[in-house]
Amino acid sequence: MNLERNHCLPLLLVPFLLILMTPSTLLGQGYEGAEDLRWYKGNTHTHTLNSDGDSFPEEVARWYREHGYNFLVITDHNYLTGVDILNQLYGVEGRYLVIKGDEVSDRSEGKPIHLNALNPDYNVLPQGGSDILETLQNNIDAIRQASAVVHINHPNFVWALTAEHIKQVEGCVLFEIYSGHPAVNNLGGGGMPSVEEMWDQVLSSGKLIYGMAVDDAHTFRQPENRAAARPGQAWVMVRASELTADAILESLENGDFYASTGIELSDYQAGREEIRIETEESNNTRYRILFIGDQGKVLKEESSSPAVYKISGDEKYVRARIIDSNGNLAWTQPVMLD
């Protein structure tokens, strides 16, 4: 989170040998009419030496390709790292794609206000504002002006944002409910809500917002250091028609994805009549599927697959949290009923 190097000069690209990659995981299709859609694994929050990361952009892009990801958004602080040569080196049509982005890193009332611009037309710089809410909205508007998709980052970092802030912003339907960074207070504490509790507060107000899981990776050279912001901690599984920036970002904004810290679903279907989730059972792993509604109330718990929740229509919203016996988590997106 150190921003001292936000405005580093672009780094010279260093050639790497091309590497082989296994095909993307194809999960069972979910929504009606989804026969031509596939699942793509990706991370939308990553740093390089162009801001406060520890590795060259080429090394970062290579790490995600080697570890089975289908797409990566590089989001250096207030700096738009070029991705054309990265795609020339490592991109494979339909299998791996690097998307440009930047983490618009602002401050207000002594708090860090960070948002990601995904695939902007140009580098979006901090816009400022008279207070936290105005700063949030000014930056959202600037990111939209750059034709980018926006998501709000790590709300509990330095306890910067509240559910009330998120309820009031316009033009943003994505925020991070889980970050792999070790210092962003995902679980809350000391009287402050967890980010997932914050999510339920926002949804219970009637505002639709989708929950993302990200790495916020900075440290690639210390893979054994659990105190570092390492890659591979959390990701999104996006259902899209093709592996292009436009298709991936459209699916994100439509909520056609789930967030995960290690669980991959074998099937996921959601509509206004029911939500159906299938998990991969094994001798070593078991699952709890919690269907959650208004104010975070657990509406139903299942331990077998498929887990099905029949929607009655008076729940306000329904989402699911999946927990496996090894501590991994996944979250599906809310079905809003109001």
C-alpha atoms as a printed R data frame, in Angstrom:
    type eleno elety resid chain resno       x       y       z
1   ATOM     1    CA   MET     A     1   0.000   0.000   0.000
2   ATOM     2    CA   ASN     A     2   3.044   2.285   0.065
3   ATOM     3    CA   LEU     A     3   2.460   5.004  -2.503
4   ATOM     4    CA   GLU     A     4   5.889   6.621  -2.475
5   ATOM     5    CA   ARG     A     5   6.614   5.250  -5.962
6   ATOM     6    CA   ASN     A     6   3.306   6.072  -7.623
7   ATOM     7    CA   HIS     A     7   4.884   8.091 -10.400
8   ATOM     8    CA   CYS     A     8   7.803   5.865 -11.383
9   ATOM     9    CA   LEU     A     9   9.015   6.147 -14.958
10  ATOM    10    CA   PRO     A    10   8.007   3.256 -17.199
11  ATOM    11    CA   LEU     A    11  10.365   0.314 -17.002
12  ATOM    12    CA   LEU     A    12  12.215  -1.173 -19.927
13  ATOM    13    CA   LEU     A    13  10.669  -4.443 -20.971
14  ATOM    14    CA   VAL     A    14  12.821  -7.529 -20.599
15  ATOM    15    CA   PRO     A    15  12.188 -10.424 -23.002
16  ATOM    16    CA   PHE     A    16  11.261 -13.788 -21.560
17  ATOM    17    CA   LEU     A    17  10.935 -17.160 -23.237
18  ATOM    18    CA   LEU     A    18   7.388 -18.106 -24.055
19  ATOM    19    CA   ILE     A    19   5.991 -20.769 -21.816
20  ATOM    20    CA   LEU     A    20   3.342 -23.421 -22.199
21  ATOM    21    CA   MET     A    21  -0.017 -23.129 -20.547
22  ATOM    22    CA   THR     A    22  -2.796 -25.608 -19.902
23  ATOM    23    CA   PRO     A    23  -6.255 -24.755 -21.291
24  ATOM    24    CA   SER     A    24  -8.643 -22.759 -19.178
25  ATOM    25    CA   THR     A    25 -10.975 -24.631 -16.889
26  ATOM    26    CA   LEU     A    26 -14.386 -25.193 -18.421
27  ATOM    27    CA   LEU     A    27 -17.043 -25.535 -15.765
28  ATOM    28    CA   GLY     A    28 -20.649 -26.530 -16.164
29  ATOM    29    CA   GLN     A    29 -22.765 -23.826 -17.743
30  ATOM    30    CA   GLY     A    30 -25.071 -21.861 -15.511
31  ATOM    31    CA   TYR     A    31 -27.636 -19.322 -16.633
32  ATOM    32    CA   GLU     A    32 -30.267 -20.096 -19.228
33  ATOM    33    CA   GLY     A    33 -28.970 -19.418 -22.693
34  ATOM    34    CA   ALA     A    34 -25.371 -19.830 -21.504
35  ATOM    35    CA   GLU     A    35 -24.473 -22.697 -23.826
36  ATOM    36    CA   ASP     A    36 -21.819 -20.621 -25.567
37  ATOM    37    CA   LEU     A    37 -20.316 -19.187 -22.390
38  ATOM    38    CA   ARG     A    38 -17.167 -20.329 -20.622
39  ATOM    39    CA   TRP     A    39 -15.611 -19.750 -17.236
40  ATOM    40    CA   TYR     A    40 -12.410 -17.708 -17.050
41  ATOM    41    CA   LYS     A    41 -10.221 -17.330 -13.954
42  ATOM    42    CA   GLY     A    42  -8.742 -13.895 -13.369
43  ATOM    43    CA   ASN     A    43  -7.304 -11.312 -11.014
44  ATOM    44    CA   THR     A    44  -8.183  -7.629 -11.307
45  ATOM    45    CA   HIS     A    45  -5.768  -6.084  -8.780
46  ATOM    46    CA   THR     A    46  -2.005  -6.465  -9.236
47  ATOM    47    CA   HIS     A    47   1.096  -4.283  -8.900
48  ATOM    48    CA   THR     A    48   4.498  -4.181 -10.577
49  ATOM    49    CA   LEU     A    49   7.717  -2.174 -10.226
50  ATOM    50    CA   ASN     A    50   5.874   0.639 -12.011
51  ATOM    51    CA   SER     A    51   4.404   1.443  -8.589
52  ATOM    52    CA   ASP     A    52   5.017  -0.433  -5.340
53  ATOM    53    CA   GLY     A    53   5.339  -4.016  -6.534
54  ATOM    54    CA   ASP     A    54   8.627  -5.922  -6.466
55  ATOM    55    CA   SER     A    55   8.677  -7.409  -9.983
56  ATOM    56    CA   PHE     A    56   8.830  -6.388 -13.623
57  ATOM    57    CA   PRO     A    57   5.517  -6.402 -15.530
58  ATOM    58    CA   GLU     A    58   6.826  -9.329 -17.593
59  ATOM    59    CA   GLU     A    59   7.456 -11.389 -14.474
60  ATOM    60    CA   VAL     A    60   4.016 -10.609 -13.103
61  ATOM    61    CA   ALA     A    61   2.247 -11.511 -16.349
62  ATOM    62    CA   ARG     A    62   4.260 -14.709 -16.582
63  ATOM    63    CA   TRP     A    63   3.443 -15.741 -12.993
64  ATOM    64    CA   TYR     A    64  -0.300 -15.600 -13.602
65  ATOM    65    CA   ARG     A    65  -0.048 -17.435 -16.893
66  ATOM    66    CA   GLU     A    66   2.103 -20.178 -15.354
67  ATOM    67    CA   HIS     A    67  -0.401 -20.610 -12.532
68  ATOM    68    CA   GLY     A    68  -3.448 -21.261 -14.693
69  ATOM    69    CA   TYR     A    69  -5.115 -17.868 -14.822
70  ATOM    70    CA   ASN     A    70  -6.929 -16.797 -17.969
71  ATOM    71    CA   PHE     A    71  -6.746 -13.042 -17.481
72  ATOM    72    CA   LEU     A    72  -4.900 -10.463 -15.429
73  ATOM    73    CA   VAL     A    73  -5.457  -6.736 -14.920
74  ATOM    74    CA   ILE     A    74  -2.305  -4.837 -13.957
75  ATOM    75    CA   THR     A    75  -3.296  -1.920 -11.725
76  ATOM    76    CA   ASP     A    76  -0.296   0.121 -10.666
77  ATOM    77    CA   HIS     A    77  -0.968   3.125  -8.441
78  ATOM    78    CA   ASN     A    78  -1.839   6.144 -10.579
79  ATOM    79    CA   TYR     A    79   0.112   4.681 -13.490
80  ATOM    80    CA   LEU     A    80  -1.107   2.896 -16.613
81  ATOM    81    CA   THR     A    81   1.306   0.056 -17.349
82  ATOM    82    CA   GLY     A    82   1.330  -0.887 -21.012
83  ATOM    83    CA   VAL     A    83   0.165  -4.394 -21.847
84  ATOM    84    CA   ASP     A    84   0.586  -4.686 -25.622
85  ATOM    85    CA   ILE     A    85   4.033  -6.236 -25.458
86  ATOM    86    CA   LEU     A    86   2.949  -8.444 -22.546
87  ATOM    87    CA   ASN     A    87   0.208  -9.879 -24.726
88  ATOM    88    CA   GLN     A    88   2.684 -10.341 -27.558
89  ATOM    89    CA   LEU     A    89   4.940 -12.313 -25.220
90  ATOM    90    CA   TYR     A    90   2.392 -14.272 -23.220
91  ATOM    91    CA   GLY     A    91  -1.085 -13.791 -24.637
92  ATOM    92    CA   VAL     A    92  -2.817 -16.786 -26.196
93  ATOM    93    CA   GLU     A    93  -6.148 -16.283 -27.928
94  ATOM    94    CA   GLY     A    94  -8.906 -17.791 -25.835
95  ATOM    95    CA   ARG     A    95  -6.502 -18.840 -23.068
96  ATOM    96    CA   TYR     A    96  -4.608 -15.913 -21.565
97  ATOM    97    CA   LEU     A    97  -5.024 -12.143 -21.724
98  ATOM    98    CA   VAL     A    98  -3.455  -9.164 -19.930
99  ATOM    99    CA   ILE     A    99  -5.758  -6.145 -19.532
100 ATOM   100    CA   LYS     A   100  -4.569  -2.637 -18.748
101 ATOM   101    CA   GLY     A   101  -5.701  -0.833 -15.634
102 ATOM   102    CA   ASP     A   102  -4.645   1.498 -12.858
103 ATOM   103    CA   GLU     A   103  -5.418   1.870  -9.169
104 ATOM   104    CA   VAL     A   104  -6.601   5.435  -8.738
105 ATOM   105    CA   SER     A   105  -5.129   6.197  -5.330
106 ATOM   106    CA   ASP     A   106  -6.518   9.263  -3.589
107 ATOM   107    CA   ARG     A   107  -6.878  10.503  -0.012
108 ATOM   108    CA   SER     A   108  -9.624  12.270   1.909
109 ATOM   109    CA   GLU     A   109 -10.084  13.048   5.588
110 ATOM   110    CA   GLY     A   110  -6.750  11.367   6.237
111 ATOM   111    CA   LYS     A   111  -7.924   8.071   4.710
112 ATOM   112    CA   PRO     A   112  -6.800   6.235   1.549
113 ATOM   113    CA   ILE     A   113  -9.481   6.141  -1.151
114 ATOM   114    CA   HIS     A   114  -8.525   3.571  -3.788
115 ATOM   115    CA   LEU     A   115 -10.478   2.445  -6.842
116 ATOM   116    CA   ASN     A   116  -9.471   0.351  -9.827
117 ATOM   117    CA   ALA     A   117  -9.993   1.514 -13.390
118 ATOM   118    CA   LEU     A   118 -10.253  -1.576 -15.593
119 ATOM   119    CA   ASN     A   119  -9.264  -1.058 -19.238
120 ATOM   120    CA   PRO     A   120  -9.347   2.774 -19.261
121 ATOM   121    CA   ASP     A   121  -8.667   4.749 -22.424
122 ATOM   122    CA   TYR     A   122  -5.993   6.721 -20.533
123 ATOM   123    CA   ASN     A   123  -4.383   6.974 -17.111
124 ATOM   124    CA   VAL     A   124  -6.886   8.302 -14.578
125 ATOM   125    CA   LEU     A   125  -5.351  10.456 -11.861
126 ATOM   126    CA   PRO     A   126  -6.847  11.171  -8.407
127 ATOM   127    CA   GLN     A   127  -9.623  13.753  -8.497
128 ATOM   128    CA   GLY     A   128  -9.846  14.753  -4.838
129 ATOM   129    CA   GLY     A   129 -12.945  16.062  -3.077
130 ATOM   130    CA   SER     A   130 -14.165  17.883  -0.014
131 ATOM   131    CA   ASP     A   131 -14.904  14.671   1.891
132 ATOM   132    CA   ILE     A   132 -14.731  10.884   1.483
133 ATOM   133    CA   LEU     A   133 -18.036  10.551  -0.361
134 ATOM   134    CA   GLU     A   134 -17.281  13.343  -2.821
135 ATOM   135    CA   THR     A   135 -13.792  11.955  -3.406
136 ATOM   136    CA   LEU     A   136 -15.225   8.508  -4.127
137 ATOM   137    CA   GLN     A   137 -17.808   9.894  -6.521
138 ATOM   138    CA   ASN     A   138 -15.377  12.220  -8.305
139 ATOM   139    CA   ASN     A   139 -13.033   9.320  -8.971
140 ATOM   140    CA   ILE     A   140 -15.830   7.010 -10.103
141 ATOM   141    CA   ASP     A   141 -16.995   9.681 -12.535
142 ATOM   142    CA   ALA     A   142 -13.451  10.200 -13.857
143 ATOM   143    CA   ILE     A   143 -12.954   6.461 -14.374
144 ATOM   144    CA   ARG     A   144 -16.260   6.245 -16.228
145 ATOM   145    CA   GLN     A   145 -15.211   9.205 -18.358
146 ATOM   146    CA   ALA     A   146 -12.203   7.136 -19.421
147 ATOM   147    CA   SER     A   147 -14.593   4.386 -20.623
148 ATOM   148    CA   ALA     A   148 -13.432   2.032 -17.882
149 ATOM   149    CA   VAL     A   149 -15.124  -0.316 -15.461
150 ATOM   150    CA   VAL     A   150 -14.623   0.706 -11.837
151 ATOM   151    CA   HIS     A   151 -14.422  -1.230  -8.614
152 ATOM   152    CA   ILE     A   152 -13.968   0.079  -5.089
153 ATOM   153    CA   ASN     A   153 -10.942  -1.414  -3.361
154 ATOM   154    CA   HIS     A   154 -10.450  -2.835   0.165
155 ATOM   155    CA   PRO     A   155 -13.011  -0.695   2.055
156 ATOM   156    CA   ASN     A   156 -11.552  -1.581   5.473
157 ATOM   157    CA   PHE     A   157  -7.982  -0.551   4.600
158 ATOM   158    CA   VAL     A   158  -7.184   1.944   7.368
159 ATOM   159    CA   TRP     A   159 -10.949   1.745   8.024
160 ATOM   160    CA   ALA     A   160 -11.477   4.223   5.205
161 ATOM   161    CA   LEU     A   161 -14.962   3.413   3.904
162 ATOM   162    CA   THR     A   162 -18.290   2.466   5.426
163 ATOM   163    CA   ALA     A   163 -21.431   0.887   4.068
164 ATOM   164    CA   GLU     A   164 -23.012   4.349   4.140
165 ATOM   165    CA   HIS     A   165 -20.402   5.647   1.699
166 ATOM   166    CA   ILE     A   166 -20.953   2.752  -0.678
167 ATOM   167    CA   LYS     A   167 -24.751   3.045  -0.498
168 ATOM   168    CA   GLN     A   168 -24.575   6.617  -1.758
169 ATOM   169    CA   VAL     A   169 -22.196   6.370  -4.718
170 ATOM   170    CA   GLU     A   170 -23.468   6.125  -8.274
171 ATOM   171    CA   GLY     A   171 -21.939   4.477 -11.317
172 ATOM   172    CA   CYS     A   172 -20.185   1.627  -9.506
173 ATOM   173    CA   VAL     A   173 -21.560  -1.916  -9.086
174 ATOM   174    CA   LEU     A   174 -18.347  -3.685  -8.005
175 ATOM   175    CA   PHE     A   175 -16.318  -3.698  -4.806
176 ATOM   176    CA   GLU     A   176 -13.812  -5.947  -3.122
177 ATOM   177    CA   ILE     A   177 -15.308  -8.175  -0.431
178 ATOM   178    CA   TYR     A   178 -12.037 -10.067  -0.070
179 ATOM   179    CA   SER     A   179  -8.451  -9.006  -0.719
180 ATOM   180    CA   GLY     A   180  -5.363 -11.178  -0.409
181 ATOM   181    CA   HIS     A   181  -3.383  -8.235   0.960
182 ATOM   182    CA   PRO     A   182  -2.512  -9.011   4.604
183 ATOM   183    CA   ALA     A   183  -3.302  -5.548   5.991
184 ATOM   184    CA   VAL     A   184  -6.756  -4.625   4.703
185 ATOM   185    CA   ASN     A   185  -8.896  -5.891   7.587
186 ATOM   186    CA   ASN     A   186 -11.209  -8.171   5.598
187 ATOM   187    CA   LEU     A   187 -12.705  -9.575   8.802
188 ATOM   188    CA   GLY     A   188 -13.267  -6.291  10.610
189 ATOM   189    CA   GLY     A   189 -12.826  -6.075  14.383
190 ATOM   190    CA   GLY     A   190 -12.887  -3.661  17.304
191 ATOM   191    CA   GLY     A   191 -16.494  -2.793  16.625
192 ATOM   192    CA   MET     A   192 -15.974  -2.419  12.868
193 ATOM   193    CA   PRO     A   193 -17.854  -4.761  10.500
194 ATOM   194    CA   SER     A   194 -16.210  -7.233   8.184
195 ATOM   195    CA   VAL     A   195 -16.361  -6.349   4.506
196 ATOM   196    CA   GLU     A   196 -18.871  -9.150   3.975
197 ATOM   197    CA   GLU     A   197 -21.087  -7.671   6.712
198 ATOM   198    CA   MET     A   198 -20.714  -4.318   4.973
199 ATOM   199    CA   TRP     A   199 -21.870  -5.985   1.750
200 ATOM   200    CA   ASP     A   200 -25.069  -7.179   3.440
201 ATOM   201    CA   GLN     A   201 -25.699  -3.712   4.848
202 ATOM   202    CA   VAL     A   202 -25.494  -2.245   1.340
203 ATOM   203    CA   LEU     A   203 -27.640  -4.970  -0.238
204 ATOM   204    CA   SER     A   204 -30.231  -4.688   2.549
205 ATOM   205    CA   SER     A   205 -30.647  -1.000   1.681
206 ATOM   206    CA   GLY     A   206 -31.778  -2.073  -1.794
207 ATOM   207    CA   LYS     A   207 -28.597  -1.062  -3.597
208 ATOM   208    CA   LEU     A   208 -27.125  -3.663  -5.926
209 ATOM   209    CA   ILE     A   209 -23.392  -4.171  -5.732
210 ATOM   210    CA   TYR     A   210 -21.366  -7.252  -6.648
211 ATOM   211    CA   GLY     A   211 -18.569  -8.675  -4.526
212 ATOM   212    CA   MET     A   212 -15.102  -9.384  -5.914
213 ATOM   213    CA   ALA     A   213 -12.110 -11.282  -4.556
214 ATOM   214    CA   VAL     A   214  -8.628 -10.126  -5.588
215 ATOM   215    CA   ASP     A   215  -4.956 -10.612  -4.829
216 ATOM   216    CA   ASP     A   216  -3.786  -6.985  -4.566
217 ATOM   217    CA   ALA     A   217  -0.447  -8.682  -5.215
218 ATOM   218    CA   HIS     A   218   2.762  -6.732  -4.653
219 ATOM   219    CA   THR     A   219   5.317  -9.369  -3.674
220 ATOM   220    CA   PHE     A   220   6.353 -12.086  -6.120
221 ATOM   221    CA   ARG     A   221   9.896 -12.673  -4.846
222 ATOM   222    CA   GLN     A   222   8.968 -13.925  -1.361
223 ATOM   223    CA   PRO     A   223   6.519 -16.777  -1.975
224 ATOM   224    CA   GLU     A   224   6.945 -18.194   1.538
225 ATOM   225    CA   ASN     A   225   6.391 -14.883   3.348
226 ATOM   226    CA   ARG     A   226   2.834 -15.024   4.674
227 ATOM   227    CA   ALA     A   227   3.068 -11.393   5.789
228 ATOM   228    CA   ALA     A   228   3.590 -10.264   2.192
229 ATOM   229    CA   ALA     A   229   0.969  -9.332  -0.397
230 ATOM   230    CA   ARG     A   230   1.509 -12.454  -2.481
231 ATOM   231    CA   PRO     A   231  -0.203 -13.616  -5.687
232 ATOM   232    CA   GLY     A   232  -2.622 -16.529  -5.857
233 ATOM   233    CA   GLN     A   233  -4.668 -15.633  -2.777
234 ATOM   234    CA   ALA     A   234  -8.058 -14.794  -4.320
235 ATOM   235    CA   TRP     A   235  -9.665 -14.409  -7.726
236 ATOM   236    CA   VAL     A   236 -12.874 -14.177  -9.736
237 ATOM   237    CA   MET     A   237 -14.347 -16.833 -12.006
238 ATOM   238    CA   VAL     A   238 -16.077 -14.958 -14.820
239 ATOM   239    CA   ARG     A   239 -18.618 -16.457 -17.214
240 ATOM   240    CA   ALA     A   240 -18.185 -14.821 -20.606
241 ATOM   241    CA   SER     A   241 -18.709 -15.465 -24.303
242 ATOM   242    CA   GLU     A   242 -15.018 -15.035 -25.129
243 ATOM   243    CA   LEU     A   243 -11.715 -14.063 -23.581
244 ATOM   244    CA   THR     A   244 -11.581 -10.409 -24.551
245 ATOM   245    CA   ALA     A   245 -11.421  -7.324 -22.357
246 ATOM   246    CA   ASP     A   246 -14.882  -6.214 -23.468
247 ATOM   247    CA   ALA     A   247 -16.521  -9.584 -22.790
248 ATOM   248    CA   ILE     A   248 -14.855 -10.068 -19.393
249 ATOM   249    CA   LEU     A   249 -15.695  -6.573 -18.164
250 ATOM   250    CA   GLU     A   250 -19.265  -6.779 -19.421
251 ATOM   251    CA   SER     A   251 -19.760 -10.007 -17.456
252 ATOM   252    CA   LEU     A   252 -18.259  -8.450 -14.329
253 ATOM   253    CA   GLU     A   253 -20.641  -5.511 -14.481
254 ATOM   254    CA   ASN     A   254 -23.563  -7.888 -15.083
255 ATOM   255    CA   GLY     A   255 -22.611 -10.000 -12.059
256 ATOM   256    CA   ASP     A   256 -21.855 -13.081 -14.164
257 ATOM   257    CA   PHE     A   257 -19.076 -14.298 -11.889
258 ATOM   258    CA   TYR     A   258 -18.293 -15.658  -8.471
259 ATOM   259    CA   ALA     A   259 -15.445 -14.769  -6.129
260 ATOM   260    CA   SER     A   260 -13.123 -17.324  -4.548
261 ATOM   261    CA   THR     A   261 -10.141 -17.905  -2.305
262 ATOM   262    CA   GLY     A   262  -9.678 -21.480  -3.509
263 ATOM   263    CA   ILE     A   263 -13.015 -23.105  -4.387
264 ATOM   264    CA   GLU     A   264 -13.989 -23.876  -7.966
265 ATOM   265    CA   LEU     A   265 -17.629 -24.769  -8.519
266 ATOM   266    CA   SER     A   266 -18.602 -27.489 -10.964
267 ATOM   267    CA   ASP     A   267 -21.878 -25.708 -11.741
268 ATOM   268    CA   TYR     A   268 -23.628 -22.519 -10.698
269 ATOM   269    CA   GLN     A   269 -27.056 -21.365 -11.840
270 ATOM   270    CA   ALA     A   270 -28.973 -18.386 -10.544
271 ATOM   271    CA   GLY     A   271 -32.287 -16.822 -11.420
272 ATOM   272    CA   ARG     A   272 -35.374 -15.342  -9.805
273 ATOM   273    CA   GLU     A   273 -36.841 -18.786  -9.072
274 ATOM   274    CA   GLU     A   274 -33.878 -20.684  -7.655
275 ATOM   275    CA   ILE     A   275 -30.135 -20.747  -7.060
276 ATOM   276    CA   ARG     A   276 -28.348 -24.027  -7.711
277 ATOM   277    CA   ILE     A   277 -24.720 -24.692  -6.734
278 ATOM   278    CA   GLU     A   278 -22.723 -27.836  -7.402
279 ATOM   279    CA   THR     A   279 -19.398 -28.538  -5.717
280 ATOM   280    CA   GLU     A   280 -16.709 -31.102  -6.414
281 ATOM   281    CA   GLU     A   281 -16.862 -33.645  -3.606
282 ATOM   282    CA   SER     A   282 -13.786 -35.609  -2.608
283 ATOM   283    CA   ASN     A   283 -12.621 -37.830   0.232
284 ATOM   284    CA   ASN     A   284 -10.595 -34.956   1.681
285 ATOM   285    CA   THR     A   285 -12.896 -31.977   1.179
286 ATOM   286    CA   ARG     A   286 -16.444 -31.266   2.299
287 ATOM   287    CA   TYR     A   287 -18.552 -28.143   1.833
288 ATOM   288    CA   ARG     A   288 -21.072 -25.939   3.613
289 ATOM   289    CA   ILE     A   289 -23.274 -23.800   1.370
290 ATOM   290    CA   LEU     A   290 -25.016 -20.926   3.139
291 ATOM   291    CA   PHE     A   291 -27.804 -19.066   1.347
292 ATOM   292    CA   ILE     A   292 -27.916 -15.550   2.791
293 ATOM   293    CA   GLY     A   293 -30.590 -12.845   2.665
294 ATOM   294    CA   ASP     A   294 -31.671  -9.535   4.173
295 ATOM   295    CA   GLN     A   295 -29.313  -8.205   6.887
296 ATOM   296    CA   GLY     A   296 -27.030 -11.201   6.429
297 ATOM   297    CA   LYS     A   297 -29.560 -13.723   7.728
298 ATOM   298    CA   VAL     A   298 -28.779 -17.345   6.843
299 ATOM   299    CA   LEU     A   299 -31.869 -18.558   5.000
300 ATOM   300    CA   LYS     A   300 -30.733 -22.132   4.451
301 ATOM   301    CA   GLU     A   301 -27.638 -24.263   4.877
302 ATOM   302    CA   GLU     A   302 -26.762 -27.263   2.718
303 ATOM   303    CA   SER     A   303 -23.907 -29.736   2.901
304 ATOM   304    CA   SER     A   304 -24.659 -31.874  -0.146
305 ATOM   305    CA   SER     A   305 -24.340 -31.176  -3.838
306 ATOM   306    CA   PRO     A   306 -26.266 -29.852  -5.631
307 ATOM   307    CA   ALA     A   307 -27.349 -27.244  -3.094
308 ATOM   308    CA   VAL     A   308 -30.595 -25.635  -4.192
309 ATOM   309    CA   TYR     A   309 -32.448 -22.660  -2.771
310 ATOM   310    CA   LYS     A   310 -36.006 -22.060  -3.981
311 ATOM   311    CA   ILE     A   311 -36.717 -18.328  -3.954
312 ATOM   312    CA   SER     A   312 -40.031 -17.336  -2.378
313 ATOM   313    CA   GLY     A   313 -39.872 -13.711  -3.492
314 ATOM   314    CA   ASP     A   314 -39.930 -11.979  -0.106
315 ATOM   315    CA   GLU     A   315 -36.210 -12.334   0.726
316 ATOM   316    CA   LYS     A   316 -35.155  -8.928  -0.710
317 ATOM   317    CA   TYR     A   317 -32.016 -10.610  -2.020
318 ATOM   318    CA   VAL     A   318 -30.308 -14.011  -1.920
319 ATOM   319    CA   ARG     A   319 -26.622 -14.771  -2.274
320 ATOM   320    CA   ALA     A   320 -24.477 -17.724  -1.249
321 ATOM   321    CA   ARG     A   321 -21.260 -18.275   0.672
322 ATOM   322    CA   ILE     A   322 -19.477 -21.590   0.152
323 ATOM   323    CA   ILE     A   323 -17.010 -22.801   2.785
324 ATOM   324    CA   ASP     A   324 -14.860 -25.885   2.380
325 ATOM   325    CA   SER     A   325 -13.382 -28.009   5.150
326 ATOM   326    CA   ASN     A   326  -9.905 -26.604   4.493
327 ATOM   327    CA   GLY     A   327 -10.934 -22.994   5.038
328 ATOM   328    CA   ASN     A   328 -11.361 -21.864   1.432
329 ATOM   329    CA   LEU     A   329 -14.294 -19.610   0.560
330 ATOM   330    CA   ALA     A   330 -16.404 -18.640  -2.426
331 ATOM   331    CA   TRP     A   331 -19.200 -16.102  -2.832
332 ATOM   332    CA   THR     A   332 -21.910 -15.993  -5.477
333 ATOM   333    CA   GLN     A   333 -23.544 -12.743  -6.524
334 ATOM   334    CA   PRO     A   334 -26.834 -11.517  -5.115
335 ATOM   335    CA   VAL     A   335 -30.142 -12.091  -6.829
336 ATOM   336    CA   MET     A   336 -32.077  -8.896  -6.040
337 ATOM   337    CA   LEU     A   337 -35.826  -9.363  -5.612
338 ATOM   338    CA   ASP     A   338 -37.144  -5.833  -4.912
